[in-house]
Amino acid sequence: MAELVVRDVEPALVARLKERADAHRRSVEDEHRAILRDALLAGEEEAAPIAFEGYLRKMPDAGTDADFSRIEGAMRDANLAE
């Protein structure tokens, strides 16, 4: 993929980009890509694929840490040296 560098961006614009990224629970770089994709590919049939991280970030914040705690005795040791 190509890289894009944007220089001399106003601090207020950078701040808004960070706020928008936080609101969408993604990195500033992912937010920047999404804005470009939405602006330049609007109305086109094929949407860009979402990275695995994007799917994870879209998952609802549900449950508690205890829901994902390890059950003692349910795990077995693995020998990774072989």
PyMOL Python script that loads the backbone (N, CA, C, O; Angstrom):
from pymol import cmd

cmd.read_pdbstr("""\
ATOM      1  N   MET A   1       0.834  -1.177   0.000  1.00  0.00           N
ATOM      2  CA  MET A   1       0.000   0.000   0.000  1.00  0.00           C
ATOM      3  C   MET A   1       0.880   1.242   0.000  1.00  0.00           C
ATOM      4  O   MET A   1       2.033   1.209   0.430  1.00  0.00           O
ATOM      5  N   ALA A   2       0.329   2.298  -0.474  1.00  0.00           N
ATOM      6  CA  ALA A   2       1.045   3.566  -0.523  1.00  0.00           C
ATOM      7  C   ALA A   2       0.959   4.269   0.824  1.00  0.00           C
ATOM      8  O   ALA A   2       0.068   4.004   1.630  1.00  0.00           O
ATOM      9  N   GLU A   3       1.905   5.167   1.043  1.00  0.00           N
ATOM     10  CA  GLU A   3       1.889   5.992   2.248  1.00  0.00           C
ATOM     11  C   GLU A   3       1.575   7.418   1.848  1.00  0.00           C
ATOM     12  O   GLU A   3       1.952   7.875   0.769  1.00  0.00           O
ATOM     13  N   LEU A   4       0.881   8.112   2.727  1.00  0.00           N
ATOM     14  CA  LEU A   4       0.490   9.486   2.473  1.00  0.00           C
ATOM     15  C   LEU A   4       0.927  10.330   3.658  1.00  0.00           C
ATOM     16  O   LEU A   4       0.588  10.029   4.802  1.00  0.00           O
ATOM     17  N   VAL A   5       1.678  11.384   3.383  1.00  0.00           N
ATOM     18  CA  VAL A   5       2.129  12.292   4.435  1.00  0.00           C
ATOM     19  C   VAL A   5       1.446  13.634   4.203  1.00  0.00           C
ATOM     20  O   VAL A   5       1.500  14.186   3.104  1.00  0.00           O
ATOM     21  N   VAL A   6       0.810  14.147   5.233  1.00  0.00           N
ATOM     22  CA  VAL A   6       0.137  15.432   5.143  1.00  0.00           C
ATOM     23  C   VAL A   6       0.859  16.389   6.088  1.00  0.00           C
ATOM     24  O   VAL A   6       0.908  16.171   7.299  1.00  0.00           O
ATOM     25  N   ARG A   7       1.412  17.443   5.517  1.00  0.00           N
ATOM     26  CA  ARG A   7       2.185  18.406   6.318  1.00  0.00           C
ATOM     27  C   ARG A   7       1.388  19.676   6.543  1.00  0.00           C
ATOM     28  O   ARG A   7       0.422  19.961   5.834  1.00  0.00           O
ATOM     29  N   ASP A   8       1.811  20.428   7.541  1.00  0.00           N
ATOM     30  CA  ASP A   8       1.253  21.756   7.845  1.00  0.00           C
ATOM     31  C   ASP A   8      -0.253  21.725   8.094  1.00  0.00           C
ATOM     32  O   ASP A   8      -0.997  22.567   7.591  1.00  0.00           O
ATOM     33  N   VAL A   9      -0.683  20.750   8.870  1.00  0.00           N
ATOM     34  CA  VAL A   9      -2.094  20.649   9.242  1.00  0.00           C
ATOM     35  C   VAL A   9      -2.314  21.496  10.490  1.00  0.00           C
ATOM     36  O   VAL A   9      -1.548  21.414  11.450  1.00  0.00           O
ATOM     37  N   GLU A  10      -3.354  22.300  10.466  1.00  0.00           N
ATOM     38  CA  GLU A  10      -3.653  23.189  11.587  1.00  0.00           C
ATOM     39  C   GLU A  10      -3.886  22.378  12.865  1.00  0.00           C
ATOM     40  O   GLU A  10      -4.527  21.327  12.825  1.00  0.00           O
ATOM     41  N   PRO A  11      -3.369  22.865  13.996  1.00  0.00           N
ATOM     42  CA  PRO A  11      -3.545  22.147  15.266  1.00  0.00           C
ATOM     43  C   PRO A  11      -5.010  21.883  15.608  1.00  0.00           C
ATOM     44  O   PRO A  11      -5.332  20.834  16.166  1.00  0.00           O
ATOM     45  N   ALA A  12      -5.883  22.803  15.285  1.00  0.00           N
ATOM     46  CA  ALA A  12      -7.310  22.606  15.584  1.00  0.00           C
ATOM     47  C   ALA A  12      -7.868  21.442  14.777  1.00  0.00           C
ATOM     48  O   ALA A  12      -8.711  20.694  15.271  1.00  0.00           O
ATOM     49  N   LEU A  13      -7.409  21.284  13.550  1.00  0.00           N
ATOM     50  CA  LEU A  13      -7.856  20.187  12.706  1.00  0.00           C
ATOM     51  C   LEU A  13      -7.347  18.850  13.235  1.00  0.00           C
ATOM     52  O   LEU A  13      -8.073  17.857  13.224  1.00  0.00           O
ATOM     53  N   VAL A  14      -6.119  18.826  13.690  1.00  0.00           N
ATOM     54  CA  VAL A  14      -5.544  17.617  14.274  1.00  0.00           C
ATOM     55  C   VAL A  14      -6.323  17.238  15.537  1.00  0.00           C
ATOM     56  O   VAL A  14      -6.611  16.063  15.765  1.00  0.00           O
ATOM     57  N   ALA A  15      -6.659  18.233  16.347  1.00  0.00           N
ATOM     58  CA  ALA A  15      -7.419  17.974  17.568  1.00  0.00           C
ATOM     59  C   ALA A  15      -8.786  17.368  17.237  1.00  0.00           C
ATOM     60  O   ALA A  15      -9.229  16.433  17.904  1.00  0.00           O
ATOM     61  N   ARG A  16      -9.454  17.901  16.206  1.00  0.00           N
ATOM     62  CA  ARG A  16     -10.757  17.371  15.814  1.00  0.00           C
ATOM     63  C   ARG A  16     -10.633  15.943  15.287  1.00  0.00           C
ATOM     64  O   ARG A  16     -11.502  15.107  15.536  1.00  0.00           O
ATOM     65  N   LEU A  17      -9.544  15.666  14.553  1.00  0.00           N
ATOM     66  CA  LEU A  17      -9.317  14.319  14.047  1.00  0.00           C
ATOM     67  C   LEU A  17      -9.133  13.346  15.202  1.00  0.00           C
ATOM     68  O   LEU A  17      -9.663  12.235  15.174  1.00  0.00           O
ATOM     69  N   LYS A  18      -8.381  13.764  16.219  1.00  0.00           N
ATOM     70  CA  LYS A  18      -8.179  12.909  17.396  1.00  0.00           C
ATOM     71  C   LYS A  18      -9.490  12.667  18.124  1.00  0.00           C
ATOM     72  O   LYS A  18      -9.760  11.548  18.560  1.00  0.00           O
ATOM     73  N   GLU A  19     -10.310  13.708  18.259  1.00  0.00           N
ATOM     74  CA  GLU A  19     -11.610  13.559  18.923  1.00  0.00           C
ATOM     75  C   GLU A  19     -12.505  12.587  18.159  1.00  0.00           C
ATOM     76  O   GLU A  19     -13.172  11.737  18.748  1.00  0.00           O
ATOM     77  N   ARG A  20     -12.503  12.730  16.841  1.00  0.00           N
ATOM     78  CA  ARG A  20     -13.334  11.856  16.008  1.00  0.00           C
ATOM     79  C   ARG A  20     -12.851  10.408  16.080  1.00  0.00           C
ATOM     80  O   ARG A  20     -13.658   9.480  16.128  1.00  0.00           O
ATOM     81  N   ALA A  21     -11.529  10.223  16.088  1.00  0.00           N
ATOM     82  CA  ALA A  21     -10.967   8.876  16.205  1.00  0.00           C
ATOM     83  C   ALA A  21     -11.354   8.252  17.541  1.00  0.00           C
ATOM     84  O   ALA A  21     -11.735   7.083  17.594  1.00  0.00           O
ATOM     85  N   ASP A  22     -11.261   9.024  18.616  1.00  0.00           N
ATOM     86  CA  ASP A  22     -11.663   8.518  19.933  1.00  0.00           C
ATOM     87  C   ASP A  22     -13.145   8.136  19.946  1.00  0.00           C
ATOM     88  O   ASP A  22     -13.522   7.110  20.511  1.00  0.00           O
ATOM     89  N   ALA A  23     -13.972   8.959  19.326  1.00  0.00           N
ATOM     90  CA  ALA A  23     -15.411   8.688  19.300  1.00  0.00           C
ATOM     91  C   ALA A  23     -15.714   7.393  18.545  1.00  0.00           C
ATOM     92  O   ALA A  23     -16.661   6.680  18.878  1.00  0.00           O
ATOM     93  N   HIS A  24     -14.906   7.095  17.529  1.00  0.00           N
ATOM     94  CA  HIS A  24     -15.112   5.880  16.749  1.00  0.00           C
ATOM     95  C   HIS A  24     -14.264   4.712  17.260  1.00  0.00           C
ATOM     96  O   HIS A  24     -14.266   3.626  16.679  1.00  0.00           O
ATOM     97  N   ARG A  25     -13.548   4.951  18.344  1.00  0.00           N
ATOM     98  CA  ARG A  25     -12.712   3.924  18.977  1.00  0.00           C
ATOM     99  C   ARG A  25     -11.707   3.307  18.009  1.00  0.00           C
ATOM    100  O   ARG A  25     -11.572   2.087  17.916  1.00  0.00           O
ATOM    101  N   ARG A  26     -11.000   4.193  17.283  1.00  0.00           N
ATOM    102  CA  ARG A  26      -9.947   3.733  16.391  1.00  0.00           C
ATOM    103  C   ARG A  26      -8.786   4.719  16.419  1.00  0.00           C
ATOM    104  O   ARG A  26      -8.896   5.818  16.963  1.00  0.00           O
ATOM    105  N   SER A  27      -7.689   4.312  15.832  1.00  0.00           N
ATOM    106  CA  SER A  27      -6.506   5.171  15.836  1.00  0.00           C
ATOM    107  C   SER A  27      -6.736   6.377  14.929  1.00  0.00           C
ATOM    108  O   SER A  27      -7.627   6.379  14.079  1.00  0.00           O
ATOM    109  N   VAL A  28      -5.915   7.393  15.131  1.00  0.00           N
ATOM    110  CA  VAL A  28      -5.997   8.590  14.292  1.00  0.00           C
ATOM    111  C   VAL A  28      -5.723   8.205  12.836  1.00  0.00           C
ATOM    112  O   VAL A  28      -6.371   8.711  11.920  1.00  0.00           O
ATOM    113  N   GLU A  29      -4.771   7.317  12.637  1.00  0.00           N
ATOM    114  CA  GLU A  29      -4.436   6.880  11.281  1.00  0.00           C
ATOM    115  C   GLU A  29      -5.610   6.148  10.633  1.00  0.00           C
ATOM    116  O   GLU A  29      -5.908   6.378   9.460  1.00  0.00           O
ATOM    117  N   ASP A  30      -6.280   5.271  11.380  1.00  0.00           N
ATOM    118  CA  ASP A  30      -7.459   4.577  10.849  1.00  0.00           C
ATOM    119  C   ASP A  30      -8.586   5.560  10.547  1.00  0.00           C
ATOM    120  O   ASP A  30      -9.301   5.418   9.554  1.00  0.00           O
ATOM    121  N   GLU A  31      -8.732   6.553  11.413  1.00  0.00           N
ATOM    122  CA  GLU A  31      -9.770   7.558  11.198  1.00  0.00           C
ATOM    123  C   GLU A  31      -9.477   8.359   9.932  1.00  0.00           C
ATOM    124  O   GLU A  31     -10.382   8.645   9.149  1.00  0.00           O
ATOM    125  N   HIS A  32      -8.222   8.714   9.740  1.00  0.00           N
ATOM    126  CA  HIS A  32      -7.811   9.456   8.551  1.00  0.00           C
ATOM    127  C   HIS A  32      -8.129   8.645   7.293  1.00  0.00           C
ATOM    128  O   HIS A  32      -8.648   9.183   6.315  1.00  0.00           O
ATOM    129  N   ARG A  33      -7.815   7.350   7.326  1.00  0.00           N
ATOM    130  CA  ARG A  33      -8.122   6.484   6.189  1.00  0.00           C
ATOM    131  C   ARG A  33      -9.633   6.426   5.932  1.00  0.00           C
ATOM    132  O   ARG A  33     -10.080   6.478   4.786  1.00  0.00           O
ATOM    133  N   ALA A  34     -10.400   6.319   7.000  1.00  0.00           N
ATOM    134  CA  ALA A  34     -11.858   6.230   6.859  1.00  0.00           C
ATOM    135  C   ALA A  34     -12.430   7.506   6.245  1.00  0.00           C
ATOM    136  O   ALA A  34     -13.320   7.445   5.397  1.00  0.00           O
ATOM    137  N   ILE A  35     -11.924   8.648   6.670  1.00  0.00           N
ATOM    138  CA  ILE A  35     -12.397   9.920   6.120  1.00  0.00           C
ATOM    139  C   ILE A  35     -12.079   9.999   4.633  1.00  0.00           C
ATOM    140  O   ILE A  35     -12.931  10.380   3.830  1.00  0.00           O
ATOM    141  N   LEU A  36     -10.857   9.642   4.270  1.00  0.00           N
ATOM    142  CA  LEU A  36     -10.480   9.664   2.856  1.00  0.00           C
ATOM    143  C   LEU A  36     -11.327   8.683   2.047  1.00  0.00           C
ATOM    144  O   LEU A  36     -11.796   9.002   0.955  1.00  0.00           O
ATOM    145  N   ARG A  37     -11.513   7.482   2.602  1.00  0.00           N
ATOM    146  CA  ARG A  37     -12.304   6.460   1.913  1.00  0.00           C
ATOM    147  C   ARG A  37     -13.733   6.940   1.703  1.00  0.00           C
ATOM    148  O   ARG A  37     -14.284   6.804   0.610  1.00  0.00           O
ATOM    149  N   ASP A  38     -14.337   7.502   2.751  1.00  0.00           N
ATOM    150  CA  ASP A  38     -15.715   7.975   2.656  1.00  0.00           C
ATOM    151  C   ASP A  38     -15.844   9.115   1.648  1.00  0.00           C
ATOM    152  O   ASP A  38     -16.809   9.169   0.885  1.00  0.00           O
ATOM    153  N   ALA A  39     -14.880  10.013   1.648  1.00  0.00           N
ATOM    154  CA  ALA A  39     -14.943  11.171   0.755  1.00  0.00           C
ATOM    155  C   ALA A  39     -14.680  10.797  -0.701  1.00  0.00           C
ATOM    156  O   ALA A  39     -15.323  11.333  -1.603  1.00  0.00           O
ATOM    157  N   LEU A  40     -13.756   9.897  -0.933  1.00  0.00           N
ATOM    158  CA  LEU A  40     -13.338   9.610  -2.301  1.00  0.00           C
ATOM    159  C   LEU A  40     -14.039   8.415  -2.939  1.00  0.00           C
ATOM    160  O   LEU A  40     -14.085   8.305  -4.164  1.00  0.00           O
ATOM    161  N   LEU A  41     -14.581   7.528  -2.124  1.00  0.00           N
ATOM    162  CA  LEU A  41     -15.242   6.342  -2.668  1.00  0.00           C
ATOM    163  C   LEU A  41     -16.747   6.355  -2.426  1.00  0.00           C
ATOM    164  O   LEU A  41     -17.409   5.331  -2.596  1.00  0.00           O
ATOM    165  N   ALA A  42     -17.285   7.490  -2.035  1.00  0.00           N
ATOM    166  CA  ALA A  42     -18.720   7.587  -1.753  1.00  0.00           C
ATOM    167  C   ALA A  42     -19.518   7.210  -2.989  1.00  0.00           C
ATOM    168  O   ALA A  42     -19.279   7.738  -4.075  1.00  0.00           O
ATOM    169  N   GLY A  43     -20.458   6.303  -2.825  1.00  0.00           N
ATOM    170  CA  GLY A  43     -21.324   5.896  -3.913  1.00  0.00           C
ATOM    171  C   GLY A  43     -20.768   4.778  -4.769  1.00  0.00           C
ATOM    172  O   GLY A  43     -21.481   4.244  -5.618  1.00  0.00           O
ATOM    173  N   GLU A  44     -19.514   4.411  -4.570  1.00  0.00           N
ATOM    174  CA  GLU A  44     -18.955   3.305  -5.347  1.00  0.00           C
ATOM    175  C   GLU A  44     -19.419   1.987  -4.755  1.00  0.00           C
ATOM    176  O   GLU A  44     -19.651   1.885  -3.551  1.00  0.00           O
ATOM    177  N   GLU A  45     -19.553   0.991  -5.596  1.00  0.00           N
ATOM    178  CA  GLU A  45     -20.108  -0.283  -5.170  1.00  0.00           C
ATOM    179  C   GLU A  45     -19.228  -1.033  -4.202  1.00  0.00           C
ATOM    180  O   GLU A  45     -19.718  -1.559  -3.202  1.00  0.00           O
ATOM    181  N   GLU A  46     -17.941  -1.094  -4.475  1.00  0.00           N
ATOM    182  CA  GLU A  46     -17.054  -1.924  -3.664  1.00  0.00           C
ATOM    183  C   GLU A  46     -16.427  -1.092  -2.549  1.00  0.00           C
ATOM    184  O   GLU A  46     -15.683  -0.147  -2.809  1.00  0.00           O
ATOM    185  N   ALA A  47     -16.730  -1.449  -1.325  1.00  0.00           N
ATOM    186  CA  ALA A  47     -16.138  -0.767  -0.175  1.00  0.00           C
ATOM    187  C   ALA A  47     -14.817  -1.443   0.163  1.00  0.00           C
ATOM    188  O   ALA A  47     -14.620  -2.627  -0.111  1.00  0.00           O
ATOM    189  N   ALA A  48     -13.928  -0.682   0.755  1.00  0.00           N
ATOM    190  CA  ALA A  48     -12.634  -1.232   1.148  1.00  0.00           C
ATOM    191  C   ALA A  48     -12.839  -2.250   2.264  1.00  0.00           C
ATOM    192  O   ALA A  48     -13.706  -2.060   3.117  1.00  0.00           O
ATOM    193  N   PRO A  49     -12.064  -3.312   2.272  1.00  0.00           N
ATOM    194  CA  PRO A  49     -12.210  -4.321   3.328  1.00  0.00           C
ATOM    195  C   PRO A  49     -11.805  -3.744   4.685  1.00  0.00           C
ATOM    196  O   PRO A  49     -10.929  -2.883   4.772  1.00  0.00           O
ATOM    197  N   ILE A  50     -12.447  -4.226   5.724  1.00  0.00           N
ATOM    198  CA  ILE A  50     -12.121  -3.790   7.077  1.00  0.00           C
ATOM    199  C   ILE A  50     -11.073  -4.742   7.644  1.00  0.00           C
ATOM    200  O   ILE A  50     -11.215  -5.961   7.559  1.00  0.00           O
ATOM    201  N   ALA A  51     -10.038  -4.180   8.214  1.00  0.00           N
ATOM    202  CA  ALA A  51      -8.999  -4.992   8.833  1.00  0.00           C
ATOM    203  C   ALA A  51      -9.562  -5.693  10.068  1.00  0.00           C
ATOM    204  O   ALA A  51     -10.571  -5.263  10.627  1.00  0.00           O
ATOM    205  N   PHE A  52      -8.911  -6.763  10.483  1.00  0.00           N
ATOM    206  CA  PHE A  52      -9.359  -7.514  11.653  1.00  0.00           C
ATOM    207  C   PHE A  52      -9.495  -6.608  12.866  1.00  0.00           C
ATOM    208  O   PHE A  52     -10.441  -6.741  13.643  1.00  0.00           O
ATOM    209  N   GLU A  53      -8.544  -5.679  13.030  1.00  0.00           N
ATOM    210  CA  GLU A  53      -8.608  -4.751  14.159  1.00  0.00           C
ATOM    211  C   GLU A  53      -9.897  -3.937  14.113  1.00  0.00           C
ATOM    212  O   GLU A  53     -10.488  -3.649  15.154  1.00  0.00           O
ATOM    213  N   GLY A  54     -10.328  -3.573  12.931  1.00  0.00           N
ATOM    214  CA  GLY A  54     -11.572  -2.821  12.791  1.00  0.00           C
ATOM    215  C   GLY A  54     -12.775  -3.599  13.286  1.00  0.00           C
ATOM    216  O   GLY A  54     -13.652  -3.048  13.951  1.00  0.00           O
ATOM    217  N   TYR A  55     -12.811  -4.894  12.956  1.00  0.00           N
ATOM    218  CA  TYR A  55     -13.893  -5.732  13.471  1.00  0.00           C
ATOM    219  C   TYR A  55     -13.860  -5.802  14.995  1.00  0.00           C
ATOM    220  O   TYR A  55     -14.898  -5.717  15.651  1.00  0.00           O
ATOM    221  N   LEU A  56     -12.673  -5.955  15.548  1.00  0.00           N
ATOM    222  CA  LEU A  56     -12.549  -6.027  17.005  1.00  0.00           C
ATOM    223  C   LEU A  56     -13.003  -4.734  17.660  1.00  0.00           C
ATOM    224  O   LEU A  56     -13.676  -4.759  18.690  1.00  0.00           O
ATOM    225  N   ARG A  57     -12.639  -3.614  17.070  1.00  0.00           N
ATOM    226  CA  ARG A  57     -13.014  -2.319  17.639  1.00  0.00           C
ATOM    227  C   ARG A  57     -14.518  -2.069  17.563  1.00  0.00           C
ATOM    228  O   ARG A  57     -15.048  -1.292  18.357  1.00  0.00           O
ATOM    229  N   LYS A  58     -15.210  -2.707  16.631  1.00  0.00           N
ATOM    230  CA  LYS A  58     -16.657  -2.525  16.500  1.00  0.00           C
ATOM    231  C   LYS A  58     -17.453  -3.401  17.457  1.00  0.00           C
ATOM    232  O   LYS A  58     -18.666  -3.241  17.587  1.00  0.00           O
ATOM    233  N   MET A  59     -16.776  -4.322  18.125  1.00  0.00           N
ATOM    234  CA  MET A  59     -17.472  -5.199  19.065  1.00  0.00           C
ATOM    235  C   MET A  59     -17.972  -4.376  20.253  1.00  0.00           C
ATOM    236  O   MET A  59     -17.260  -3.496  20.738  1.00  0.00           O
ATOM    237  N   PRO A  60     -19.165  -4.649  20.716  1.00  0.00           N
ATOM    238  CA  PRO A  60     -19.685  -3.884  21.854  1.00  0.00           C
ATOM    239  C   PRO A  60     -18.889  -4.166  23.125  1.00  0.00           C
ATOM    240  O   PRO A  60     -18.355  -5.259  23.312  1.00  0.00           O
ATOM    241  N   ASP A  61     -18.824  -3.183  23.970  1.00  0.00           N
ATOM    242  CA  ASP A  61     -18.143  -3.310  25.255  1.00  0.00           C
ATOM    243  C   ASP A  61     -19.129  -3.959  26.223  1.00  0.00           C
ATOM    244  O   ASP A  61     -19.900  -3.273  26.894  1.00  0.00           O
ATOM    245  N   ALA A  62     -19.092  -5.285  26.286  1.00  0.00           N
ATOM    246  CA  ALA A  62     -20.057  -6.019  27.100  1.00  0.00           C
ATOM    247  C   ALA A  62     -19.340  -6.997  28.007  1.00  0.00           C
ATOM    248  O   ALA A  62     -18.229  -7.438  27.710  1.00  0.00           O
ATOM    249  N   GLY A  63     -19.964  -7.323  29.084  1.00  0.00           N
ATOM    250  CA  GLY A  63     -19.388  -8.287  30.008  1.00  0.00           C
ATOM    251  C   GLY A  63     -18.405  -7.636  30.960  1.00  0.00           C
ATOM    252  O   GLY A  63     -18.168  -6.428  30.929  1.00  0.00           O
ATOM    253  N   THR A  64     -17.843  -8.482  31.806  1.00  0.00           N
ATOM    254  CA  THR A  64     -16.847  -8.013  32.760  1.00  0.00           C
ATOM    255  C   THR A  64     -15.590  -8.847  32.593  1.00  0.00           C
ATOM    256  O   THR A  64     -15.602  -9.875  31.914  1.00  0.00           O
ATOM    257  N   ASP A  65     -14.519  -8.408  33.206  1.00  0.00           N
ATOM    258  CA  ASP A  65     -13.266  -9.160  33.124  1.00  0.00           C
ATOM    259  C   ASP A  65     -13.432 -10.578  33.666  1.00  0.00           C
ATOM    260  O   ASP A  65     -12.779 -11.510  33.196  1.00  0.00           O
ATOM    261  N   ALA A  66     -14.303 -10.733  34.652  1.00  0.00           N
ATOM    262  CA  ALA A  66     -14.519 -12.054  35.241  1.00  0.00           C
ATOM    263  C   ALA A  66     -15.101 -13.036  34.216  1.00  0.00           C
ATOM    264  O   ALA A  66     -14.887 -14.243  34.320  1.00  0.00           O
ATOM    265  N   ASP A  67     -15.826 -12.520  33.241  1.00  0.00           N
ATOM    266  CA  ASP A  67     -16.396 -13.392  32.207  1.00  0.00           C
ATOM    267  C   ASP A  67     -15.303 -14.071  31.385  1.00  0.00           C
ATOM    268  O   ASP A  67     -15.529 -15.120  30.782  1.00  0.00           O
ATOM    269  N   PHE A  68     -14.134 -13.470  31.367  1.00  0.00           N
ATOM    270  CA  PHE A  68     -13.043 -13.982  30.549  1.00  0.00           C
ATOM    271  C   PHE A  68     -11.879 -14.506  31.383  1.00  0.00           C
ATOM    272  O   PHE A  68     -10.774 -14.698  30.875  1.00  0.00           O
ATOM    273  N   SER A  69     -12.138 -14.732  32.664  1.00  0.00           N
ATOM    274  CA  SER A  69     -11.069 -15.206  33.538  1.00  0.00           C
ATOM    275  C   SER A  69     -10.769 -16.676  33.265  1.00  0.00           C
ATOM    276  O   SER A  69     -11.616 -17.425  32.779  1.00  0.00           O
ATOM    277  N   ARG A  70      -9.573 -17.053  33.585  1.00  0.00           N
ATOM    278  CA  ARG A  70      -9.117 -18.422  33.368  1.00  0.00           C
ATOM    279  C   ARG A  70      -9.729 -19.342  34.418  1.00  0.00           C
ATOM    280  O   ARG A  70      -9.787 -18.998  35.598  1.00  0.00           O
ATOM    281  N   ILE A  71     -10.176 -20.496  33.988  1.00  0.00           N
ATOM    282  CA  ILE A  71     -10.727 -21.495  34.905  1.00  0.00           C
ATOM    283  C   ILE A  71      -9.574 -22.377  35.346  1.00  0.00           C
ATOM    284  O   ILE A  71      -8.955 -23.059  34.529  1.00  0.00           O
ATOM    285  N   GLU A  72      -9.288 -22.364  36.631  1.00  0.00           N
ATOM    286  CA  GLU A  72      -8.180 -23.152  37.154  1.00  0.00           C
ATOM    287  C   GLU A  72      -8.403 -24.627  36.877  1.00  0.00           C
ATOM    288  O   GLU A  72      -9.506 -25.141  37.069  1.00  0.00           O
ATOM    289  N   GLY A  73      -7.364 -25.306  36.429  1.00  0.00           N
ATOM    290  CA  GLY A  73      -7.437 -26.725  36.152  1.00  0.00           C
ATOM    291  C   GLY A  73      -7.918 -27.049  34.748  1.00  0.00           C
ATOM    292  O   GLY A  73      -7.829 -28.199  34.318  1.00  0.00           O
ATOM    293  N   ALA A  74      -8.428 -26.054  34.022  1.00  0.00           N
ATOM    294  CA  ALA A  74      -8.935 -26.311  32.679  1.00  0.00           C
ATOM    295  C   ALA A  74      -7.833 -26.208  31.625  1.00  0.00           C
ATOM    296  O   ALA A  74      -8.003 -26.667  30.496  1.00  0.00           O
ATOM    297  N   MET A  75      -6.724 -25.615  31.993  1.00  0.00           N
ATOM    298  CA  MET A  75      -5.631 -25.437  31.045  1.00  0.00           C
ATOM    299  C   MET A  75      -4.594 -26.529  31.251  1.00  0.00           C
ATOM    300  O   MET A  75      -4.420 -27.026  32.364  1.00  0.00           O
ATOM    301  N   ARG A  76      -3.923 -26.891  30.207  1.00  0.00           N
ATOM    302  CA  ARG A  76      -2.834 -27.856  30.336  1.00  0.00           C
ATOM    303  C   ARG A  76      -1.543 -27.188  29.904  1.00  0.00           C
ATOM    304  O   ARG A  76      -1.558 -26.272  29.081  1.00  0.00           O
ATOM    305  N   ASP A  77      -0.435 -27.638  30.449  1.00  0.00           N
ATOM    306  CA  ASP A  77       0.855 -27.069  30.091  1.00  0.00           C
ATOM    307  C   ASP A  77       1.251 -27.537  28.699  1.00  0.00           C
ATOM    308  O   ASP A  77       0.946 -28.658  28.291  1.00  0.00           O
ATOM    309  N   ALA A  78       1.928 -26.665  27.990  1.00  0.00           N
ATOM    310  CA  ALA A  78       2.410 -27.001  26.657  1.00  0.00           C
ATOM    311  C   ALA A  78       3.922 -26.842  26.642  1.00  0.00           C
ATOM    312  O   ALA A  78       4.453 -25.858  27.159  1.00  0.00           O
ATOM    313  N   ASN A  79       4.603 -27.790  26.061  1.00  0.00           N
ATOM    314  CA  ASN A  79       6.050 -27.725  25.939  1.00  0.00           C
ATOM    315  C   ASN A  79       6.376 -27.124  24.591  1.00  0.00           C
ATOM    316  O   ASN A  79       6.249 -27.790  23.563  1.00  0.00           O
ATOM    317  N   LEU A  80       6.798 -25.865  24.586  1.00  0.00           N
ATOM    318  CA  LEU A  80       7.067 -25.163  23.334  1.00  0.00           C
ATOM    319  C   LEU A  80       8.502 -25.344  22.860  1.00  0.00           C
ATOM    320  O   LEU A  80       8.865 -24.853  21.791  1.00  0.00           O
ATOM    321  N   ALA A  81       9.318 -26.040  23.639  1.00  0.00           N
ATOM    322  CA  ALA A  81      10.713 -26.220  23.286  1.00  0.00           C
ATOM    323  C   ALA A  81      10.908 -27.281  22.200  1.00  0.00           C
ATOM    324  O   ALA A  81      11.960 -27.310  21.562  1.00  0.00           O
ATOM    325  N   GLU A  82       9.959 -28.116  21.983  1.00  0.00           N
ATOM    326  CA  GLU A  82      10.097 -29.204  20.998  1.00  0.00           C
ATOM    327  C   GLU A  82       9.930 -28.718  19.591  1.00  0.00           C
ATOM    328  O   GLU A  82      10.018 -29.507  18.651  1.00  0.00           O
TER     329      GLU A  82
END
""", "prot")
cmd.dss("prot")
cmd.show_as("cartoon", "prot")
cmd.util.cbc("prot")
cmd.orient("prot")
